[in-house]
């Protein structure tokens, strides 16, 4: 199993110290492309930037768009925009000099007031909104698309060899807005801005947030009238499983193939970067590091086990999502709305609505107050992501099932011969089932790796899952203990302080809430004894891995795996209130300092406030829920 040796510095500080600034560019110098719109078909009603630009925005939609993957559409202008905050870390990662945030060019770009296309010469890059569909709460919802998100351009950071698509969320109506207004409220925009960067700081794959702009003259109707805002965000790709879903629903097999080719060659590093067929043996043993470098035309395996390049693409997308949901589970992040249009083909955490980090450990918790069936609860996230991936498998099923015949002219142009359909279906079903086993193996390996790090161990042993992981989770659930606080407090425990049963029972009290026990277990003595028994097992494993006298080293590593600060729901609510209702601004930057460096012990702006935000969650603010409306 791979081991992860954390640096003493958080990632965003470590990379800055190593000279990220030297690799950044001003906006004018930044390399910009439009590979998505150059490679894929546009809305036939407005096929060129000029066609879209000549039209009134109201003429563009909302409406059904067929035979296309996007529409050219410009943002709505924002009057008197106020740049509330930027993420220095996100700007650096994209390759933009953070000093650009002080320029008027930057402020106008991220507020939708400037586009990189010249109407006179008709040159440059014209913004676009993507077309996709999706299954929402398990039901087909038809065409959805970027109803309030508009992409500006793509950029490439040569220092990390990573490309990003830069996008505005809340910049006005598009053909995909349906009955909505294309706007985003300040409340939800603050939440997305903070959590995007929080997940990245925790090393969880996520879309990024570059800036947050307040729109002072925008009033947006939701449950109440609210002020508007725009988040400038970035992702390696904004393509979702729902992009494939819509094409499958419409029977557009040619576009499915074209999109799959685009993802493999334009978004991912190419067909040879994808995982080759797993060796024979137990998947739990063979799924770790598959061989890559397989040529695009190569077909591996025989009969119903033939794996062509489209199978390898499906497996890559599956593996990425398995690793991401494992990280969600290890850090108790609950997305809240895992529809297929909210599931990234890159395995990124994406489209943040009613998300939350767990407070007390409750596997059935959902932050979405409309999720009455608990479909998207914390415990269901791994199975729901696989459900979504099966929908992707169905969309790619014909290409996967074609095996060695995927590039034959008759199949490409005319489809599946009647006599061949059964063979194709059997192969597709067999492979999707096999990939399901790989998904479980990759998920479990990553979850064990992360939990091993969080517990301060060097390696994962078979018995750890039952004796340490499961028993700890059961204890936290029974005693209503705070999930992430449990790990951070454990990070400060010295093995010498838990040598005796009496000492362990004393230390056990550190994990209780300020008001004491809050769960069904009201016997404090029994609760201390239960935690003490677990601490005894944990102490033995810590000494086994580290030896005696190495607590300082172990504690240092544990603190780099267990954050002191997380943007809990109650903190975000207070932040929103102070920014929106009380007109405070500095608090947003202060919370972002903590968000970008979650493993630190202190941040140097106000020790009392820092400790309040990192301390016990107020009793009546635990397990908060909110709506999808944003």
C-alpha positions as CSV (number, residue, x, y, z in Angstrom):
1,X,0.0,0.0,0.0
2,X,1.3,3.4,-0.9
3,X,2.5,5.6,2.0
4,X,2.1,9.3,2.0
5,X,4.8,11.3,3.8
6,X,3.4,14.8,4.5
7,X,5.6,17.8,4.4
8,X,5.6,19.9,7.7
9,X,4.1,22.7,5.7
10,X,0.6,22.7,4.1
11,X,0.6,22.3,0.4
12,X,-0.4,25.9,-0.5
13,X,2.4,27.3,1.6
14,X,5.0,24.7,0.5
15,X,4.4,25.4,-3.2
16,X,4.6,29.2,-2.7
17,X,7.9,28.8,-0.8
18,X,9.2,26.7,-3.7
19,X,8.7,29.6,-6.1
20,X,5.2,29.4,-7.6
21,X,5.3,33.1,-8.3
22,X,8.1,32.8,-10.8
23,X,5.8,30.6,-12.9
24,X,2.8,33.0,-12.8
25,X,1.8,35.4,-15.5
26,X,-0.3,38.6,-15.8
27,X,-3.7,38.2,-17.4
28,X,-2.5,39.5,-20.7
29,X,0.5,37.1,-20.6
30,X,-1.5,34.1,-19.6
31,X,-1.8,31.4,-22.2
32,X,-5.4,31.2,-23.3
33,X,-7.2,28.6,-25.4
34,X,-10.7,27.4,-26.5
35,X,-10.1,23.8,-27.2
36,X,-13.6,22.8,-26.0
37,X,-15.3,25.1,-28.5
38,X,-12.8,24.3,-31.3
39,X,-13.2,20.6,-30.9
40,X,-16.9,20.0,-30.2
41,X,-20.2,21.1,-32.0
42,X,-21.9,24.3,-31.1
43,X,-25.5,25.3,-30.9
44,X,-26.8,25.1,-34.5
45,X,-29.0,28.2,-33.9
46,X,-26.0,30.4,-33.0
47,X,-23.1,28.4,-34.5
48,X,-20.5,31.2,-34.3
49,X,-19.5,33.9,-31.8
50,X,-20.7,36.5,-34.2
51,X,-24.1,34.9,-34.5
52,X,-24.5,34.9,-30.7
53,X,-23.0,38.4,-30.2
54,X,-25.5,40.0,-32.7
55,X,-28.5,38.5,-30.9
56,X,-30.1,40.0,-27.9
57,X,-29.3,38.0,-24.8
58,X,-33.1,37.3,-24.3
59,X,-33.2,35.7,-27.8
60,X,-30.7,33.0,-26.8
61,X,-33.1,31.1,-24.6
62,X,-33.9,29.3,-22.4
63,X,-34.8,26.5,-24.9
64,X,-33.9,23.0,-26.0
65,X,-30.5,22.7,-27.7
66,X,-29.9,19.5,-29.8
67,X,-26.9,18.2,-31.7
68,X,-24.5,20.4,-29.7
69,X,-22.4,20.5,-26.5
70,X,-22.5,24.2,-25.9
71,X,-23.8,27.6,-26.8
72,X,-21.8,30.8,-27.3
73,X,-23.2,33.2,-24.7
74,X,-21.8,36.3,-23.1
75,X,-22.1,37.2,-19.4
76,X,-24.5,39.9,-18.3
77,X,-22.7,43.1,-17.2
78,X,-22.4,43.9,-13.5
79,X,-22.9,47.5,-12.3
80,X,-20.4,48.7,-9.7
81,X,-18.9,45.2,-8.9
82,X,-17.1,44.8,-5.6
83,X,-14.3,42.2,-5.5
84,X,-14.8,40.7,-2.0
85,X,-12.0,38.2,-2.0
86,X,-9.6,36.1,-4.0
87,X,-7.8,32.9,-3.4
88,X,-4.1,33.4,-3.7
89,X,-3.6,29.7,-3.8
90,X,-6.1,29.1,-6.7
91,X,-4.6,32.0,-8.7
92,X,-1.1,30.5,-8.2
93,X,-2.2,27.1,-9.2
94,X,-3.9,28.4,-12.4
95,X,-0.8,30.4,-13.2
96,X,-2.0,33.9,-12.6
97,X,0.1,36.4,-10.6
98,X,-1.9,37.1,-7.4
99,X,-1.0,40.8,-7.9
100,X,-3.4,40.8,-10.9
101,X,-6.3,40.8,-8.4
102,X,-5.6,44.5,-7.8
103,X,-5.9,45.4,-11.5
104,X,-9.1,46.8,-13.1
105,X,-8.7,44.2,-15.9
106,X,-9.1,41.4,-13.4
107,X,-12.0,42.9,-11.6
108,X,-13.9,43.5,-14.9
109,X,-13.2,40.0,-16.2
110,X,-14.4,38.2,-13.1
111,X,-17.5,40.3,-12.8
112,X,-18.6,39.5,-16.4
113,X,-17.9,43.0,-17.7
114,X,-15.1,42.0,-20.0
115,X,-14.7,39.2,-22.5
116,X,-11.7,38.2,-24.6
117,X,-13.4,38.6,-28.0
118,X,-13.2,41.6,-30.2
119,X,-16.5,42.2,-32.1
120,X,-14.7,44.4,-34.8
121,X,-12.1,41.9,-35.8
122,X,-14.2,38.9,-34.6
123,X,-11.1,37.4,-33.0
124,X,-10.3,36.1,-29.6
125,X,-12.2,33.7,-27.3
126,X,-16.0,34.0,-27.0
127,X,-17.6,32.7,-23.7
128,X,-19.8,29.6,-23.8
129,X,-22.2,27.6,-21.6
130,X,-22.2,23.8,-21.7
131,X,-25.2,21.6,-22.6
132,X,-25.8,18.5,-20.5
133,X,-28.6,16.5,-18.7
134,X,-28.7,14.4,-15.7
135,X,-30.5,12.1,-13.3
136,X,-31.7,14.1,-10.3
137,X,-32.6,12.1,-7.1
138,X,-32.5,9.0,-9.4
139,X,-35.0,10.3,-11.9
140,X,-34.2,11.4,-15.5
141,X,-34.5,15.3,-15.6
142,X,-33.8,15.9,-19.3
143,X,-31.7,18.8,-20.5
144,X,-30.1,20.8,-17.8
145,X,-26.9,22.5,-18.7
146,X,-25.0,25.6,-17.5
147,X,-28.0,27.6,-16.4
148,X,-25.9,30.3,-14.7
149,X,-22.3,29.3,-15.5
150,X,-20.4,30.8,-18.4
151,X,-16.9,29.7,-19.3
152,X,-14.5,32.5,-20.4
153,X,-11.4,30.6,-21.6
154,X,-9.0,27.8,-20.9
155,X,-5.5,28.3,-19.6
156,X,-2.4,26.1,-19.1
157,X,0.0,26.3,-16.2
158,X,3.3,24.9,-17.7
159,X,4.9,24.6,-14.2
160,X,2.4,21.9,-13.2
161,X,1.4,20.9,-16.8
162,X,-2.2,21.4,-15.8
163,X,-5.0,23.1,-17.8
164,X,-8.0,24.8,-16.4
165,X,-11.3,26.1,-17.8
166,X,-12.1,29.4,-16.2
167,X,-15.8,30.0,-15.6
168,X,-18.2,32.5,-14.0
169,X,-21.1,31.3,-11.9
170,X,-24.0,33.7,-11.5
171,X,-23.3,35.7,-14.6
172,X,-26.7,35.7,-16.2
173,X,-29.2,33.6,-18.2
174,X,-28.1,31.1,-20.8
175,X,-30.2,28.8,-23.1
176,X,-30.0,26.3,-20.2
177,X,-31.4,28.4,-17.4
178,X,-34.9,26.8,-17.8
179,X,-37.2,28.8,-15.5
180,X,-34.4,30.4,-13.4
181,X,-32.7,33.8,-13.6
182,X,-29.1,32.8,-14.2
183,X,-28.0,34.5,-11.0
184,X,-26.3,33.3,-7.9
185,X,-27.0,34.7,-4.4
186,X,-24.2,36.0,-2.1
187,X,-25.1,33.4,0.5
188,X,-24.4,30.3,-1.7
189,X,-21.5,32.1,-3.5
190,X,-19.6,32.6,-0.2
191,X,-20.2,28.9,0.6
192,X,-18.9,27.7,-2.7
193,X,-15.9,30.1,-2.7
194,X,-14.8,28.8,0.8
195,X,-15.5,25.1,0.4
196,X,-13.8,24.8,-3.0
197,X,-10.5,26.0,-1.5
198,X,-11.1,24.1,1.8
199,X,-11.3,20.8,-0.1
200,X,-8.2,21.5,-2.1
201,X,-6.3,22.4,1.1
202,X,-7.3,19.0,2.5
203,X,-5.9,17.4,-0.7
204,X,-9.3,16.3,-1.9
205,X,-9.8,16.8,-5.6
206,X,-12.1,19.8,-6.2
207,X,-13.0,22.5,-8.6
208,X,-11.3,25.8,-7.5
209,X,-12.5,29.3,-6.7
210,X,-10.4,32.2,-7.9
211,X,-12.5,35.1,-6.7
212,X,-15.8,36.2,-5.2
213,X,-17.5,39.4,-6.6
214,X,-20.5,41.1,-4.9
215,X,-23.1,42.5,-7.3
216,X,-24.5,45.5,-5.2
217,X,-27.4,46.3,-7.6
218,X,-28.5,42.7,-8.2
219,X,-31.5,41.5,-6.2
220,X,-32.2,37.8,-6.6
221,X,-35.5,36.1,-5.6
222,X,-35.1,32.8,-3.8
223,X,-36.9,31.9,-0.6
224,X,-36.5,35.6,0.1
225,X,-35.0,38.5,-1.9
226,X,-31.2,38.3,-1.7
227,X,-28.1,40.1,-3.0
228,X,-26.3,38.6,-6.0
229,X,-22.7,37.5,-6.5
230,X,-20.4,35.9,-9.0
231,X,-17.8,33.2,-8.3
232,X,-15.0,32.9,-10.7
233,X,-14.1,29.3,-10.6
234,X,-11.7,26.8,-12.4
235,X,-11.6,23.1,-13.2
236,X,-9.5,20.9,-15.4
237,X,-12.8,20.2,-17.1
238,X,-16.5,21.0,-16.4
239,X,-17.7,17.9,-18.3
240,X,-20.0,15.8,-16.2
241,X,-21.5,12.3,-16.3
242,X,-24.7,14.1,-17.2
243,X,-23.0,15.4,-20.4
244,X,-22.9,11.7,-21.6
245,X,-26.4,11.1,-20.1
246,X,-28.1,13.6,-22.4
247,X,-26.4,12.3,-25.5
248,X,-27.5,8.7,-24.6
249,X,-31.1,9.8,-23.9
250,X,-31.2,11.4,-27.4
251,X,-29.6,8.5,-29.1
252,X,-26.7,10.6,-30.4
253,X,-24.2,7.8,-30.7
254,X,-21.9,9.9,-32.9
255,X,-21.6,12.6,-30.4
256,X,-21.0,10.1,-27.5
257,X,-18.0,8.8,-29.5
258,X,-16.8,12.3,-30.3
259,X,-17.1,13.4,-26.6
260,X,-15.3,10.3,-25.4
261,X,-12.4,11.0,-27.8
262,X,-12.3,14.6,-26.7
263,X,-12.1,13.6,-23.0
264,X,-9.3,11.1,-23.6
265,X,-7.2,13.2,-25.9
266,X,-8.0,16.9,-24.9
267,X,-8.9,16.7,-21.2
268,X,-6.8,13.7,-20.1
269,X,-3.2,13.3,-21.3
270,X,-4.2,10.9,-24.1
271,X,-5.2,7.3,-24.6
272,X,-1.9,5.9,-23.5
273,X,-2.3,7.5,-20.1
274,X,-5.3,5.3,-19.3
275,X,-5.1,2.2,-17.1
276,X,-4.5,-1.1,-18.8
277,X,-6.3,-4.3,-18.0
278,X,-5.8,-5.6,-14.5
279,X,-3.7,-8.7,-14.0
280,X,-5.4,-12.0,-13.0
281,X,-6.0,-12.4,-9.3
282,X,-8.0,-10.8,-6.5
283,X,-9.0,-7.3,-7.5
284,X,-8.2,-6.0,-4.0
285,X,-4.6,-7.0,-4.7
286,X,-4.3,-6.1,-8.4
287,X,-6.2,-2.8,-8.6
288,X,-3.5,-0.6,-6.9
289,X,-1.3,0.6,-9.7
290,X,-2.5,-0.6,-13.1
291,X,-0.1,-0.6,-16.1
292,X,-0.5,2.4,-18.3
293,X,1.0,3.2,-21.7
294,X,-1.3,0.9,-23.7
295,X,-1.7,2.1,-27.4
296,X,-5.1,3.4,-28.4
297,X,-5.7,0.6,-30.9
298,X,-4.7,-2.2,-28.5
299,X,-7.5,-4.5,-27.3
300,X,-6.7,-6.5,-24.2
301,X,-8.4,-9.7,-23.2
302,X,-10.6,-12.1,-25.2
303,X,-14.2,-12.8,-25.7
304,X,-16.6,-11.0,-23.3
305,X,-13.5,-9.8,-21.5
306,X,-12.1,-7.7,-24.4
307,X,-11.1,-4.3,-23.2
308,X,-10.7,-1.5,-25.8
309,X,-9.7,2.1,-25.2
310,X,-13.3,3.1,-24.3
311,X,-13.2,0.6,-21.5
312,X,-10.0,2.1,-20.3
313,X,-11.6,5.6,-20.4
314,X,-14.5,4.3,-18.3
315,X,-12.1,2.8,-15.8
316,X,-10.1,5.9,-15.5
317,X,-13.1,8.0,-14.7
318,X,-14.3,5.4,-12.3
319,X,-11.0,5.2,-10.5
320,X,-10.8,9.0,-10.1
321,X,-14.3,9.2,-8.6
322,X,-13.5,6.2,-6.3
323,X,-10.5,8.0,-4.8
324,X,-12.4,11.3,-4.4
325,X,-15.4,9.7,-2.6
326,X,-13.0,7.8,-0.3
327,X,-11.5,11.2,0.7
328,X,-15.0,12.5,1.3
329,X,-15.7,9.6,3.7
330,X,-12.3,9.9,5.4
331,X,-12.9,13.6,6.1
332,X,-16.7,13.4,6.6
333,X,-17.5,15.7,3.7
334,X,-21.1,15.4,2.6
335,X,-21.9,16.8,-0.9
336,X,-25.7,16.9,-0.4
337,X,-26.7,16.7,-4.1
338,X,-24.9,13.9,-6.0
339,X,-26.9,13.9,-9.2
340,X,-25.2,12.7,-12.4
341,X,-25.0,16.4,-13.5
342,X,-23.0,17.0,-10.3
343,X,-20.5,14.2,-10.9
344,X,-17.3,15.1,-12.7
345,X,-15.6,13.0,-15.3
346,X,-12.3,14.2,-13.7
347,X,-13.4,12.9,-10.2
348,X,-13.6,16.5,-8.9
349,X,-15.8,17.7,-6.1
350,X,-18.1,20.0,-8.0
351,X,-21.2,22.2,-7.9
352,X,-21.6,22.9,-4.2
353,X,-25.1,23.3,-2.9
354,X,-26.2,22.0,0.5
355,X,-22.9,20.5,1.5
356,X,-21.5,20.1,5.0
357,X,-18.7,18.5,7.0
358,X,-20.1,16.2,9.6
359,X,-20.2,17.5,13.2
360,X,-21.2,14.6,15.4
361,X,-20.6,11.3,13.6
362,X,-24.0,10.4,12.1
363,X,-23.8,8.1,9.0
364,X,-27.4,8.9,8.1
365,X,-26.8,12.7,8.1
366,X,-27.7,14.7,5.0
367,X,-27.2,18.4,4.8
368,X,-30.0,18.7,2.2
369,X,-33.3,19.4,3.9
370,X,-35.1,18.3,0.7
371,X,-33.5,14.8,0.8
372,X,-36.3,13.1,2.7
373,X,-35.2,9.6,1.6
374,X,-31.6,10.3,2.7
375,X,-30.4,9.3,-0.8
376,X,-27.4,11.6,-0.6
377,X,-26.6,11.0,3.1
378,X,-23.0,10.6,4.2
379,X,-23.2,6.8,4.3
380,X,-24.7,6.5,0.9
381,X,-22.1,8.6,-1.0
382,X,-19.9,5.7,-2.2
383,X,-22.9,3.7,-3.5
384,X,-24.5,6.7,-5.1
385,X,-21.3,7.7,-7.0
386,X,-21.2,4.1,-8.3
387,X,-24.9,4.4,-9.3
388,X,-23.9,7.5,-11.3
389,X,-20.9,5.7,-12.9
390,X,-23.2,2.9,-14.0
391,X,-25.2,5.5,-15.9
392,X,-21.9,6.5,-17.6
393,X,-21.2,2.9,-18.3
394,X,-24.6,2.7,-20.0
395,X,-23.9,5.8,-22.1
396,X,-20.5,4.3,-23.2
397,X,-22.0,0.8,-23.3
398,X,-22.1,0.4,-27.0
399,X,-18.5,1.5,-27.4
400,X,-17.4,-0.7,-24.5
401,X,-19.3,-3.7,-25.7
402,X,-18.0,-3.3,-29.3
403,X,-14.6,-4.6,-28.0
404,X,-12.2,-5.1,-31.0
405,X,-14.9,-4.0,-33.5
406,X,-15.2,-0.4,-32.1
407,X,-13.4,1.1,-35.0
408,X,-14.8,-1.0,-37.8
409,X,-16.5,1.2,-40.4
410,X,-19.8,-0.6,-40.4
411,X,-20.1,-0.2,-36.6
412,X,-19.0,3.4,-36.6
413,X,-21.3,4.5,-39.3
414,X,-24.3,2.2,-39.1
415,X,-24.3,0.8,-35.5
416,X,-24.8,-2.7,-34.2
417,X,-25.8,-5.5,-36.5
418,X,-28.8,-7.4,-35.2
419,X,-26.9,-10.7,-34.9
420,X,-24.2,-9.1,-32.9
421,X,-26.3,-7.3,-30.3
422,X,-26.3,-10.1,-27.7
423,X,-22.5,-10.4,-27.8
424,X,-22.1,-6.6,-27.4
425,X,-24.5,-6.4,-24.5
426,X,-23.0,-9.3,-22.7
427,X,-19.5,-7.8,-23.0
428,X,-20.6,-4.4,-21.8
429,X,-22.5,-5.8,-18.8
430,X,-19.5,-8.1,-17.9
431,X,-17.1,-5.2,-18.1
432,X,-19.3,-2.8,-16.1
433,X,-19.6,-5.4,-13.4
434,X,-15.9,-5.9,-13.4
435,X,-15.2,-2.2,-13.1
436,X,-17.6,-2.1,-10.2
437,X,-15.3,-4.5,-8.3
438,X,-12.4,-2.3,-9.3
439,X,-14.3,0.7,-8.0
440,X,-14.8,-0.9,-4.6
441,X,-11.1,-2.0,-4.4
442,X,-9.8,1.5,-5.3
443,X,-12.2,3.1,-2.9
444,X,-11.3,0.9,0.0
445,X,-7.5,1.2,-0.6
446,X,-7.7,5.0,-0.6
447,X,-10.0,5.1,2.4
448,X,-7.7,2.8,4.4
449,X,-4.7,4.9,3.3
450,X,-6.3,8.1,4.5
451,X,-7.7,6.6,7.8
452,X,-4.2,5.1,8.5
453,X,-2.7,8.6,8.2
454,X,-5.4,10.1,10.3
455,X,-4.7,7.6,13.1
456,X,-1.0,8.3,12.9
457,X,0.0,4.9,11.7
458,X,2.6,4.1,9.1
459,X,0.9,1.1,7.5
460,X,-2.5,-0.5,7.4
461,X,-2.9,-4.0,8.8
462,X,-5.9,-6.3,8.1
463,X,-7.2,-6.2,11.6
464,X,-7.1,-2.4,11.8
465,X,-10.3,-2.0,9.8
466,X,-12.4,-3.8,12.5
467,X,-10.4,-3.1,15.6
468,X,-9.5,0.6,14.9
469,X,-11.5,2.1,12.1
470,X,-14.9,0.5,12.6
471,X,-14.8,0.5,16.4
472,X,-13.9,4.1,16.5
473,X,-16.7,5.0,14.1
474,X,-19.2,3.0,16.2
475,X,-18.0,4.7,19.4
476,X,-18.3,8.2,17.9
477,X,-21.8,7.4,16.6
478,X,-23.0,5.9,19.9
479,X,-21.5,8.7,22.0
480,X,-22.3,11.5,19.5
481,X,-18.7,12.6,19.3
482,X,-17.4,15.1,16.8
483,X,-15.8,13.3,13.9
484,X,-13.0,15.7,12.9
485,X,-12.3,17.0,16.4
486,X,-11.8,13.4,17.5
487,X,-8.9,13.0,15.1
488,X,-7.3,16.4,15.8
489,X,-7.5,15.8,19.6
490,X,-6.0,12.3,19.1
491,X,-3.1,14.0,17.3
492,X,-2.1,15.6,20.5
493,X,-2.2,12.4,22.6
494,X,1.2,11.2,23.8
495,X,1.4,7.4,24.1
496,X,2.9,7.8,27.6
497,X,-0.3,9.6,28.6
498,X,-2.4,6.5,27.9
499,X,-0.2,3.8,29.4
500,X,-2.6,2.8,32.2
501,X,-6.3,2.1,32.2
502,X,-6.9,5.0,34.6
503,X,-4.9,7.4,32.4
504,X,-6.8,6.3,29.3
505,X,-10.1,6.9,31.1
506,X,-8.9,10.4,32.1
507,X,-7.8,11.2,28.5
508,X,-11.2,9.9,27.2
509,X,-12.9,12.9,28.6
510,X,-11.1,15.2,26.2
511,X,-13.2,13.9,23.3
512,X,-16.6,14.8,25.0
513,X,-18.5,18.0,24.1
514,X,-18.3,20.8,26.6
515,X,-21.7,19.9,27.9
516,X,-20.7,16.3,28.4
517,X,-22.4,13.3,26.8
518,X,-25.2,14.0,24.4
519,X,-26.0,10.6,22.9
520,X,-28.2,7.8,24.2
521,X,-25.3,6.6,26.3
522,X,-25.7,8.7,29.5
523,X,-23.3,6.7,31.7
524,X,-20.1,8.7,31.6
525,X,-18.1,6.0,33.3
526,X,-19.2,3.4,30.6
527,X,-18.4,6.0,27.9
528,X,-14.9,6.6,29.3
529,X,-14.3,2.9,29.6
530,X,-15.3,2.3,25.9
531,X,-13.0,5.0,24.6
532,X,-10.2,3.8,27.0
533,X,-10.4,0.3,25.5
534,X,-10.0,1.7,22.0
535,X,-7.1,4.0,23.1
536,X,-5.3,0.9,24.4
537,X,-5.5,-0.8,21.0
538,X,-4.5,2.4,19.2
539,X,-1.5,3.0,21.5
540,X,-0.3,-0.5,20.8
541,X,-0.5,0.0,17.1
542,X,1.2,3.4,17.3
543,X,4.1,2.0,19.2
544,X,4.3,-1.0,16.8
545,X,4.6,1.3,13.9
546,X,6.8,4.1,15.4
547,X,8.5,2.4,18.3
548,X,9.0,4.0,21.7
549,X,10.0,7.6,22.1
550,X,8.8,8.9,18.7
551,X,5.7,10.6,19.8
552,X,6.9,14.0,18.6
553,X,7.4,12.8,15.0
554,X,4.1,10.9,15.0
555,X,2.2,13.9,16.4
556,X,3.7,16.2,13.7
557,X,2.6,13.9,10.9
558,X,-0.9,13.4,12.4
559,X,-1.4,17.2,12.6
560,X,-0.7,17.3,8.8
561,X,-3.4,14.8,8.2
562,X,-6.0,16.1,10.7
563,X,-7.1,19.7,10.2
564,X,-7.7,21.9,13.2
565,X,-10.0,24.1,11.1
566,X,-12.9,23.2,8.8
567,X,-15.5,25.6,7.4
568,X,-18.4,24.1,9.3
569,X,-22.0,25.0,8.5
570,X,-22.4,27.2,11.6
571,X,-19.2,29.1,10.7
572,X,-20.4,29.7,7.1
573,X,-23.7,30.9,8.4
574,X,-22.0,33.4,10.7
575,X,-19.7,34.4,7.9
576,X,-22.6,35.0,5.5
577,X,-24.4,37.1,8.2
578,X,-21.4,39.2,8.9
579,X,-20.6,39.9,5.2
580,X,-24.1,40.2,3.9
581,X,-26.1,41.8,6.8
582,X,-23.4,43.6,8.7
583,X,-21.2,44.8,5.9
584,X,-18.0,43.2,7.3
585,X,-15.3,42.4,4.8
586,X,-12.1,41.5,6.6
587,X,-13.7,38.4,8.3
588,X,-13.9,36.8,4.9
589,X,-10.2,37.1,4.3
590,X,-9.5,35.9,7.9
591,X,-11.6,32.8,7.4
592,X,-9.9,32.1,4.1
593,X,-6.5,32.3,5.8
594,X,-7.7,29.4,8.1
595,X,-9.3,27.6,5.1
596,X,-6.1,27.6,3.1
597,X,-4.0,26.5,6.0
598,X,-6.3,24.1,7.9
599,X,-3.5,22.1,9.6
600,X,-1.9,25.0,11.5
601,X,-2.2,25.5,15.2
602,X,-2.8,29.3,14.9
603,X,-3.1,31.9,12.2
604,X,-2.1,35.1,13.9
605,X,-5.1,37.4,13.4
606,X,-7.2,36.8,16.5
607,X,-6.4,33.9,18.8
608,X,-9.7,34.0,20.6
609,X,-11.7,34.0,17.4
610,X,-9.6,31.3,15.9
611,X,-10.1,29.0,18.9
612,X,-13.9,29.7,18.8
613,X,-14.0,28.7,15.1
614,X,-11.9,25.6,15.8
615,X,-13.7,24.7,19.1
616,X,-16.8,22.8,20.0
617,X,-19.6,23.3,17.6
618,X,-22.4,25.2,19.5
619,X,-25.0,22.6,20.6
620,X,-27.9,23.9,18.6
621,X,-25.8,24.5,15.5
622,X,-24.9,20.9,15.0
623,X,-26.1,18.9,12.0
624,X,-27.5,21.9,10.2
625,X,-29.3,21.6,6.9
626,X,-30.0,23.9,4.0
627,X,-31.7,23.9,0.7
628,X,-30.5,23.5,-2.9
629,X,-31.6,27.1,-3.7
630,X,-28.7,29.3,-4.6
